[in-house]
Amino acid sequence: MDVINQWIAQANDFLYGYILIALLVISGVYFTIRTKFVQIRLFPEAIRVLTEKKKEKTGVSSFQALMISTASRVGTGNIAGVATALSMGGAGAIFWMWVMAIVGSASAFVESTLAQVYKERDGEVFRGGPAYYIQYALGQRWLGIIFSILLIACFAFGFNALQSFNVSSAFEYYVEDYANSSVPMIIGLILAAATALVIFGGVQRIGIITSGIVPVMALLYIVLGLYITCTNLGKLPDIFGEIFAGAFDFKSIAGGFAGSCVMYGIKRGLFSNEAGMGSAPNAGATADVSHPAKQGMVQMLSVFIDTILICTTTAMMLLNFGTGNQELTGMPYVQQAVNAEVGVWGIHFITVSIFLFAFSSLIGNYCYAESNLKFIKDSKGLLFVFRIIVVGVVFVGAQANFDTVWNLADVLMGLMAIVNIVSILLLSKISMKVMNDYTRQKKEGKDPQFHPDKLGIKNTQCWK
């Protein structure tokens, strides 16, 4: 296993270090320019669209679809991942994290808009994503199936096992000799049961649950960060000075780019908000809206919530504590930072936050996987068996360490992202047509309605 893990780790380093980051950055910049900075230009419109109600009583609203995608995006990486970026790359990593969130949100707009254009109806709800626009727009079902297999393996098995383990490990603080106790199994049973109750209820129940959990947990976490920041206002000039000084220390960056603040900031920004990775469009496609661009704009907000709000909240709490202790990283770094400001109750709060962040990720990840399983084969029997397996993975994941699975999931996600980025670049003309159609109708004072035939867009399944 050590040899296999070493091979996978090397593949992971090569994929992310030489191919994927460059591809994500280039595509993000390209879409930012091509859309004329849609993430800034239409940001107020995105907030307005978020308050719109569903066209029908059934289905998922824009807000619920946003919460499903945010649930998957917002995980323990927003806490422990930022801590690792700071301890390894320094304060300057935060600046580059912000930059990639702004650039990447243009890619998020494009992929979620395409997911809406080529979505399918599934009973009372919709489903779609990269696999669907690869089949209907590019005419390559075989490639869509490959994408679906990669996503299912990555999210339903790899990332869900890891999120379950992260929830379980958060309780080590409270139990002596935790690994040899029965607590991991008990937590696994609780998580598995809670997951089963939600996923057997279907996408609508997932939307209802996540639209309740995600806003509350995110708001409470941000309030704690604001409290710590406001009680240390005198430190803010030094904190921002440290961020910008580190971000533009080009001599240090040139001396070791792979371990620099630029690389850590880009990786944290890209892989926490998943912009361009091909995961969030699966949630974006479920929304019941009058025009695909509406959900494209709403999904831009998910990138903003994930990186600009939640990751920055973590960063401010940690930078108030300081980055001098290089022995602290990950969760211990966060726990000690919060403990230093608000006392031991802060550790309990972080434990609860991790539980809610990770549980919402379990639900969001499953939603993605279900949509892609149905793309491969729409069978009620197969779906039932799949749900049982997912629940089993959550149970087992709480009781074991998954270093190999983590590296493998990263590789699978990297391959998945490459397929998606190439696809949305090839389909950029269609996404531009949809965006321009929306802005034209808005200028005419209309509530934009989508008619693909008028735009010369073919093979749409729900927009007749």
Secondary structure per residue as TSV (DSSP state, phi and psi in degrees):
chain	resnum	aa	ss	phi	psi
A	1	M	-	360.0	-35.3
A	2	D	H	-62.8	-40.1
A	3	V	H	-67.1	-44.1
A	4	I	H	-62.0	-44.9
A	5	N	H	-61.9	-36.9
A	6	Q	H	-65.9	-42.3
A	7	W	H	-61.8	-46.6
A	8	I	H	-63.9	-40.1
A	9	A	H	-62.5	-40.0
A	10	Q	H	-66.1	-41.9
A	11	A	H	-62.5	-39.6
A	12	N	H	-61.6	-48.1
A	13	D	H	-61.7	-41.6
A	14	F	H	-66.4	-45.6
A	15	L	I	-62.0	-46.9
A	16	Y	I	-81.6	-32.9
A	17	G	I	-77.1	-30.5
A	18	Y	I	-118.4	-22.4
A	19	I	I	-116.3	-59.2
A	20	L	I	-68.6	-46.0
A	21	I	H	-61.3	-43.3
A	22	A	H	-61.0	-42.6
A	23	L	H	-65.7	-42.6
A	24	L	H	-67.0	-41.5
A	25	V	H	-66.1	-47.4
A	26	I	H	-61.6	-45.1
A	27	S	H	-66.8	-38.5
A	28	G	H	-62.6	-43.8
A	29	V	H	-65.8	-41.8
A	30	Y	H	-60.4	-47.9
A	31	F	H	-69.9	-31.2
A	32	T	H	-62.1	-46.0
A	33	I	H	-70.2	-44.9
A	34	R	H	-63.7	-35.8
A	35	T	T	-90.3	4.8
A	36	K	T	57.9	48.6
A	37	F	S	57.9	54.4
A	38	V	H	-57.8	-33.0
A	39	Q	H	-66.6	-22.1
A	40	I	H	-101.3	-44.6
A	41	R	H	-62.2	-40.4
A	42	L	T	-108.5	17.0
A	43	F	H	-61.1	-46.8
A	44	P	H	-60.4	-38.0
A	45	E	H	-65.0	-35.7
A	46	A	H	-62.5	-41.0
A	47	I	H	-65.8	-39.4
A	48	R	H	-64.6	-44.8
A	49	V	H	-60.6	-32.4
A	50	L	H	-59.8	-27.0
A	51	T	T	-88.0	-4.7
A	52	E	-	-69.3	146.6
A	53	K	-	-87.3	165.0
A	54	K	-	-64.9	152.7
A	55	K	S	-69.8	-34.2
A	56	E	S	-122.4	163.4
A	57	K	S	-68.0	-31.2
A	58	T	S	-85.7	177.8
A	59	G	S	87.2	-170.5
A	60	V	B	-118.4	135.6
A	61	S	-	-78.2	167.6
A	62	S	H	-59.0	-40.9
A	63	F	H	-64.7	-43.5
A	64	Q	H	-65.2	-40.2
A	65	A	H	-64.0	-38.4
A	66	L	H	-61.5	-42.2
A	67	M	H	-69.3	-33.4
A	68	I	H	-63.7	-46.5
A	69	S	H	-69.2	-38.2
A	70	T	H	-66.4	-36.4
A	71	A	H	-58.6	-41.7
A	72	S	H	-73.6	-40.1
A	73	R	H	-66.7	-44.7
A	74	V	S	-83.4	104.0
A	75	G	S	-133.7	-163.8
A	76	T	G	-64.3	-18.4
A	77	G	G	-62.6	-27.2
A	78	N	G	-69.9	-19.2
A	79	I	T	-104.4	-67.7
A	80	A	H	-68.6	-34.9
A	81	G	H	-65.2	-41.3
A	82	V	H	-67.0	-38.0
A	83	A	H	-60.7	-41.3
A	84	T	H	-66.7	-41.7
A	85	A	H	-61.3	-40.6
A	86	L	H	-69.0	-44.8
A	87	S	H	-70.0	-30.1
A	88	M	H	-94.7	-36.9
A	89	G	H	-107.6	-10.1
A	90	G	-	85.7	175.0
A	91	A	T	-61.8	-29.1
A	92	G	H	-60.8	-21.8
A	93	A	H	-60.4	-29.8
A	94	I	H	-65.8	-39.0
A	95	F	H	-60.5	-46.7
A	96	W	H	-71.5	-25.8
A	97	M	H	-64.0	-43.3
A	98	W	H	-62.7	-44.9
A	99	V	H	-59.0	-45.3
A	100	M	H	-70.0	-27.8
A	101	A	H	-66.1	-42.9
A	102	I	H	-66.2	-45.8
A	103	V	H	-68.5	-44.9
A	104	G	H	-66.9	-25.2
A	105	S	H	-65.4	-22.3
A	106	A	H	-67.6	-40.3
A	107	S	H	-64.5	-38.0
A	108	A	H	-62.0	-39.8
A	109	F	H	-61.4	-47.0
A	110	V	H	-64.4	-49.7
A	111	E	H	-67.8	-36.0
A	112	S	H	-76.0	-30.9
A	113	T	H	-65.0	-44.6
A	114	L	H	-62.9	-37.4
A	115	A	H	-63.0	-36.6
A	116	Q	H	-69.6	-40.1
A	117	V	H	-60.3	-41.8
A	118	Y	T	-108.8	24.9
A	119	K	-	-72.1	163.5
A	120	E	E	-119.8	155.5
A	121	R	E	-87.1	135.0
A	122	D	E	-126.7	84.8
A	123	G	T	68.9	-117.6
A	124	E	T	-93.3	-1.5
A	125	V	E	-126.6	178.6
A	126	F	E	-114.7	156.7
A	127	R	E	-142.5	154.2
A	128	G	-	177.7	-170.2
A	129	G	-	144.9	-170.6
A	130	P	H	-54.4	-41.0
A	131	A	H	-58.2	-36.5
A	132	Y	H	-74.5	-43.7
A	133	Y	H	-76.3	-20.6
A	134	I	H	-67.6	-41.0
A	135	Q	H	-72.0	-52.1
A	136	Y	H	-81.1	-32.1
A	137	A	T	-94.0	-40.3
A	138	L	T	-94.5	-15.7
A	139	G	-	70.6	27.8
A	140	Q	-	-122.0	75.8
A	141	R	H	-60.8	-37.0
A	142	W	H	-59.2	-37.1
A	143	L	H	-72.7	-35.0
A	144	G	H	-63.0	-38.7
A	145	I	H	-65.9	-41.7
A	146	I	H	-60.3	-45.5
A	147	F	H	-58.8	-44.9
A	148	S	H	-62.0	-42.2
A	149	I	H	-62.7	-43.7
A	150	L	H	-61.8	-43.3
A	151	L	H	-66.8	-43.5
A	152	I	I	-62.0	-46.6
A	153	A	I	-62.5	-39.5
A	154	C	I	-72.2	-52.1
A	155	F	I	-87.2	-48.0
A	156	A	I	-71.1	-33.4
A	157	F	I	-107.6	-54.9
A	158	G	I	-65.3	-64.6
A	159	F	I	-69.3	-33.6
A	160	N	H	-69.1	-37.0
A	161	A	H	-63.5	-40.3
A	162	L	H	-70.5	-39.1
A	163	Q	H	-63.9	-39.5
A	164	S	H	-62.5	-41.9
A	165	F	H	-64.4	-39.7
A	166	N	H	-62.8	-39.9
A	167	V	H	-61.4	-48.9
A	168	S	H	-60.6	-46.0
A	169	S	H	-67.3	-20.4
A	170	A	T	-65.9	-17.3
A	171	F	T	-93.7	2.0
A	172	E	T	-60.0	-30.2
A	173	Y	T	-60.4	-28.7
A	174	Y	T	-97.6	-15.0
A	175	V	S	-124.3	124.1
A	176	E	T	-72.6	140.4
A	177	D	T	51.2	50.9
A	178	Y	G	-57.1	-44.8
A	179	A	G	-60.8	-31.1
A	180	N	G	-98.0	6.6
A	181	S	S	-93.1	177.1
A	182	S	S	-89.2	-2.1
A	183	V	H	-60.8	-44.8
A	184	P	H	-56.3	-38.8
A	185	M	H	-67.2	-40.1
A	186	I	H	-63.9	-45.0
A	187	I	H	-63.6	-38.6
A	188	G	H	-60.5	-41.8
A	189	L	H	-65.1	-43.3
A	190	I	H	-63.6	-46.1
A	191	L	H	-63.0	-44.2
A	192	A	H	-62.9	-41.9
A	193	A	H	-66.3	-43.6
A	194	A	H	-64.2	-41.1
A	195	T	H	-63.7	-43.1
A	196	A	H	-61.4	-42.6
A	197	L	H	-59.5	-35.4
A	198	V	H	-81.5	-50.8
A	199	I	H	-71.9	-26.3
A	200	F	T	-76.4	-7.2
A	201	G	T	-88.6	-8.3
A	202	G	H	89.2	179.0
A	203	V	H	-62.5	-35.9
A	204	Q	H	-63.4	-42.7
A	205	R	H	-66.3	-38.3
A	206	I	H	-59.1	-43.9
A	207	G	H	-63.0	-40.4
A	208	I	H	-66.4	-45.2
A	209	I	H	-64.7	-49.6
A	210	T	H	-68.0	-32.7
A	211	S	H	-71.0	-14.5
A	212	G	H	-92.4	-44.7
A	213	I	H	-73.4	-50.3
A	214	V	H	-60.6	-50.1
A	215	P	H	-61.3	-39.8
A	216	V	H	-66.2	-49.0
A	217	M	H	-67.3	-38.5
A	218	A	H	-66.2	-42.2
A	219	L	H	-63.5	-46.4
A	220	L	H	-62.2	-41.3
A	221	Y	H	-64.8	-42.4
A	222	I	H	-66.7	-37.8
A	223	V	H	-60.7	-42.8
A	224	L	H	-61.1	-44.4
A	225	G	H	-61.9	-40.8
A	226	L	H	-65.4	-39.5
A	227	Y	H	-61.1	-48.0
A	228	I	H	-63.4	-40.3
A	229	T	H	-66.4	-45.2
A	230	C	H	-68.1	-30.4
A	231	T	T	-79.8	-3.6
A	232	N	T	-130.4	40.3
A	233	L	G	-59.2	-31.1
A	234	G	G	-63.7	-21.3
A	235	K	G	-85.7	-15.2
A	236	L	H	-56.6	-46.4
A	237	P	H	-57.3	-40.6
A	238	D	H	-68.7	-37.7
A	239	I	H	-63.6	-49.4
A	240	F	H	-66.6	-34.3
A	241	G	H	-62.3	-40.3
A	242	E	H	-66.0	-40.5
A	243	I	H	-62.3	-50.4
A	244	F	H	-73.3	-34.8
A	245	A	H	-64.5	-42.6
A	246	G	H	-69.0	-36.0
A	247	A	H	-66.2	-31.0
A	248	F	T	-115.5	25.8
A	249	D	-	-85.0	76.4
A	250	F	H	-66.0	-27.2
A	251	K	H	-65.4	-44.3
A	252	S	H	-67.6	-40.3
A	253	I	H	-62.5	-45.1
A	254	A	H	-65.4	-27.7
A	255	G	H	-72.3	-21.9
A	256	G	-	-165.3	74.8
A	257	F	G	-61.0	-38.1
A	258	A	G	-60.5	-31.9
A	259	G	G	-109.1	18.2
A	260	S	S	-85.1	169.1
A	261	C	H	-62.9	-32.0
A	262	V	H	-62.1	-49.5
A	263	M	H	-64.9	-45.3
A	264	Y	H	-66.6	-37.8
A	265	G	H	-66.3	-42.6
A	266	I	H	-63.8	-45.9
A	267	K	H	-63.1	-43.2
A	268	R	H	-65.5	-42.7
A	269	G	H	-64.4	-45.5
A	270	L	H	-71.4	-41.7
A	271	F	H	-95.6	0.1
A	272	S	H	-94.3	-39.2
A	273	N	H	-92.1	-13.0
A	274	E	-	60.7	18.4
A	275	A	T	-63.0	121.1
A	276	G	T	89.3	-5.3
A	277	M	S	-79.3	-19.6
A	278	G	S	95.7	6.1
A	279	S	S	-92.0	-52.3
A	280	A	T	-59.1	-32.2
A	281	P	H	-58.2	-24.4
A	282	N	H	-64.2	-33.8
A	283	A	H	-80.4	-39.9
A	284	G	H	-58.4	-33.7
A	285	A	T	-69.3	-20.5
A	286	T	T	-76.8	-15.3
A	287	A	B	-72.4	144.6
A	288	D	-	-99.5	97.2
A	289	V	-	-128.7	166.3
A	290	S	S	-86.9	-14.9
A	291	H	S	-150.9	133.4
A	292	P	H	-56.3	-34.2
A	293	A	H	-63.0	-25.0
A	294	K	H	-61.0	-45.8
A	295	Q	H	-75.3	-26.9
A	296	G	H	-60.7	-42.6
A	297	M	H	-68.1	-40.9
A	298	V	H	-62.8	-38.7
A	299	Q	H	-69.3	-23.2
A	300	M	H	-61.1	-36.5
A	301	L	H	-65.1	-32.0
A	302	S	H	-63.0	-37.8
A	303	V	H	-63.7	-42.7
A	304	F	I	-61.5	-47.1
A	305	I	I	-60.6	-45.8
A	306	D	I	-65.0	-53.0
A	307	T	I	-93.4	-53.6
A	308	I	I	-68.0	-37.6
A	309	L	I	-89.8	-61.3
A	310	I	I	-77.3	-46.5
A	311	C	I	-63.1	-38.2
A	312	T	H	-67.5	-36.1
A	313	T	H	-57.3	-47.6
A	314	T	H	-60.3	-45.4
A	315	A	H	-60.4	-42.6
A	316	M	H	-64.7	-40.8
A	317	M	H	-62.4	-41.0
A	318	L	H	-73.5	-40.2
A	319	L	H	-70.7	-27.5
A	320	N	H	-64.3	-35.8
A	321	F	H	-74.9	-36.4
A	322	G	-	111.9	158.8
A	323	T	S	-114.3	16.1
A	324	G	-	-72.8	-30.4
A	325	N	-	-86.0	98.6
A	326	Q	T	-75.3	-10.6
A	327	E	T	-76.5	-21.3
A	328	L	-	-91.2	130.0
A	329	T	-	-152.6	167.3
A	330	G	H	58.8	-144.0
A	331	M	H	-62.2	-41.6
A	332	P	H	-56.3	-37.3
A	333	Y	H	-60.9	-48.0
A	334	V	H	-64.8	-45.6
A	335	Q	H	-61.2	-43.3
A	336	Q	H	-69.3	-35.7
A	337	A	H	-63.9	-45.8
A	338	V	H	-70.4	-40.7
A	339	N	H	-59.5	-38.1
A	340	A	H	-66.3	-26.4
A	341	E	H	-95.7	-40.8
A	342	V	H	-122.4	-1.3
A	343	G	-	93.5	-173.4
A	344	V	T	-65.7	-24.5
A	345	W	H	-63.5	-24.3
A	346	G	H	-63.4	-34.0
A	347	I	H	-64.5	-41.0
A	348	H	H	-64.5	-39.7
A	349	F	H	-62.7	-43.0
A	350	I	H	-63.7	-37.7
A	351	T	H	-60.8	-45.6
A	352	V	H	-64.1	-41.5
A	353	S	H	-60.1	-44.7
A	354	I	H	-60.9	-42.9
A	355	F	H	-59.4	-47.6
A	356	L	H	-70.0	-42.7
A	357	F	H	-58.3	-49.3
A	358	A	H	-69.0	-39.8
A	359	F	H	-64.2	-42.5
A	360	S	H	-63.1	-34.2
A	361	S	H	-66.7	-38.6
A	362	L	H	-56.3	-44.4
A	363	I	H	-70.6	-45.3
A	364	G	H	-62.8	-42.3
A	365	N	H	-61.7	-41.8
A	366	Y	H	-62.3	-40.7
A	367	C	H	-57.0	-43.2
A	368	Y	H	-61.6	-47.0
A	369	A	H	-64.4	-39.6
A	370	E	H	-61.9	-44.4
A	371	S	H	-59.1	-39.1
A	372	N	H	-79.1	-28.9
A	373	L	H	-64.9	-42.8
A	374	K	H	-66.5	-28.4
A	375	F	H	-64.5	-41.2
A	376	I	H	-70.9	-49.8
A	377	K	-	-155.8	118.8
A	378	D	-	-89.4	91.8
A	379	S	-	-135.1	126.8
A	380	K	H	-64.1	-37.6
A	381	G	H	-65.4	-45.3
A	382	L	H	-63.7	-39.8
A	383	L	H	-64.7	-39.3
A	384	F	H	-63.7	-45.7
A	385	V	H	-62.4	-42.0
A	386	F	H	-61.0	-42.5
A	387	R	H	-63.0	-39.9
A	388	I	H	-61.3	-43.9
A	389	I	H	-63.5	-42.7
A	390	V	H	-60.3	-44.2
A	391	V	H	-61.5	-40.5
A	392	G	H	-63.0	-39.5
A	393	V	H	-63.0	-40.9
A	394	V	H	-62.7	-41.9
A	395	F	H	-63.5	-48.8
A	396	V	H	-67.2	-38.8
A	397	G	H	-59.1	-30.7
A	398	A	T	-70.1	-12.4
A	399	Q	T	-115.2	6.5
A	400	A	S	-146.7	159.1
A	401	N	-	-92.3	140.8
A	402	F	-	-126.8	53.9
A	403	D	H	-58.5	-46.0
A	404	T	H	-65.7	-43.3
A	405	V	H	-63.6	-37.7
A	406	W	H	-61.4	-49.1
A	407	N	H	-63.3	-40.9
A	408	L	H	-64.9	-41.1
A	409	A	H	-63.2	-37.6
A	410	D	H	-63.0	-42.3
A	411	V	H	-64.6	-44.5
A	412	L	H	-61.6	-41.5
A	413	M	H	-67.5	-35.8
A	414	G	H	-63.4	-45.2
A	415	L	H	-64.3	-40.6
A	416	M	H	-59.9	-43.3
A	417	A	H	-65.3	-39.3
A	418	I	H	-61.7	-45.3
A	419	V	H	-58.8	-45.1
A	420	N	H	-67.9	-44.5
A	421	I	H	-62.7	-45.0
A	422	V	H	-60.5	-40.0
A	423	S	H	-64.9	-46.7
A	424	I	H	-72.0	-26.0
A	425	L	H	-67.8	-41.5
A	426	L	H	-66.2	-28.4
A	427	L	T	-101.6	16.6
A	428	S	H	-61.9	-32.8
A	429	K	H	-61.4	-39.5
A	430	I	H	-67.4	-44.4
A	431	S	H	-63.8	-34.9
A	432	M	H	-68.2	-39.5
A	433	K	H	-59.2	-44.0
A	434	V	H	-65.9	-44.4
A	435	M	H	-62.6	-46.3
A	436	N	H	-65.0	-34.7
A	437	D	H	-64.0	-40.6
A	438	Y	H	-65.2	-48.7
A	439	T	H	-65.8	-34.1
A	440	R	H	-64.3	-45.8
A	441	Q	H	-65.5	-35.8
A	442	K	H	-64.9	-40.4
A	443	K	H	-63.7	-28.9
A	444	E	T	-82.3	1.8
A	445	G	T	79.7	18.8
A	446	K	-	-98.0	159.8
A	447	D	-	-85.9	106.8
A	448	P	-	-53.8	132.2
A	449	Q	-	-120.0	141.0
A	450	F	-	-97.6	123.9
A	451	H	-	-128.3	93.1
A	452	P	H	-59.2	-33.8
A	453	D	H	-60.7	-36.9
A	454	K	H	-66.9	-23.7
A	455	L	H	-99.3	-0.5
A	456	G	T	74.8	24.0
A	457	I	-	-96.8	124.2
A	458	K	-	-110.8	169.4
A	459	N	-	65.2	25.1
A	460	T	-	-82.5	140.4
A	461	Q	S	-96.3	-25.7
A	462	C	S	-116.7	-2.9
A	463	W	-	-116.5	73.2
A	464	K	-	-96.8	360.0
